[in-house]
């Protein structure tokens, strides 16, 4: 079901979600991920954004129909 492009994006999203379960998600070349929005969260705001046991992240995902997770990425590739 879906176009090849949609299936490829779905596979990528599943890999990203699975990766966060075992450690930090890493993206080295942000420019090749035009379908993702990346927001720099200051270290002092991480606990607020996450919420108790990730509750706020899950709330935003549910309310807006999106996937949210923290990633490690090269500052040189930041957009």
Secondary structure, DSSP 8 states (H G I E B T S, - for coil): ---HHHHHHHHHHHHHHHHHTTS-EEES-GGG-TT-------GGGHHHHH-GGGHHHHHHHHHHT-----EEE-GGG--
